[in-house]
Amino acid sequence: MSAVQADPAAPGGAEKKIVRPYGDTTGDGMVQVSFTLPVPHDKRAEGAAVQLANRMGIDPAMLVHAKPIGDGFTFFVVYGRVNHLVDLATVQVVERDFPLLSAKEVNAVVKQRLRRKLSVVGACIGTDAHTVGIDAILNVKGIAGEKGLEYYRELKVTNLGAQVSVPELVEAARAEKADAVLVSQVVTQRDAHLHNTREMSAAFREAMPAGKRPLLIVGGPRFDETMTDELGVDRIFGRGTTPGEVASYLVHALITNKKAKA
């Protein structure tokens, strides 16, 4: 939680909103953090956890939980005060720049303007075997009561599943004449999600000319949504994304916005 202060003296007449963490009382700066240290659980390990928290700017730091999680590893939870502030006016995020459509509206736009089914190919690439994300977006059962893209009658969905190689993905996209390729990446050790995405975008650019490439979309809980240019993709979706958001974006990018630019 946080407390917000407005600074009427902000330059340019813009209201400067300062956010301070909230724990027990408004503006007290209290935070809770968790981490693991590669040490067995003992008093020295607990002292090391508090020292680390102090160096992170948490002062005073209170160790509220410590538990061994394997041979030579301990998990800690620390609670304490920080003096850091955040100016909301300087926070940069990717805002949704397209209307959120219902399934009926998506189907109507695709049928009336595209006049054929919109082809979508999805997969988890590399060694990533976590299909919960891609299944939540593509499978008809969807997520949290919202049906996936297979439910949309004007969308043709091909779900390749897990551990798909980049060449296999490119060939499947070519065979299915994909308008869009959706890639889910959950495994992030050693930035595997970033490496895999760069490899995927490079492969599509090498295999297909600019006007023939499908829309490249990636999603996962650890992606930075501002990194589209750096990763060579058209859109990045983060945690909490719904099938309806993805379907609405596909219509916006492939039909509505494309028509407007023509």
Disulfide bonds with the S-S distance in Angstrom:
none
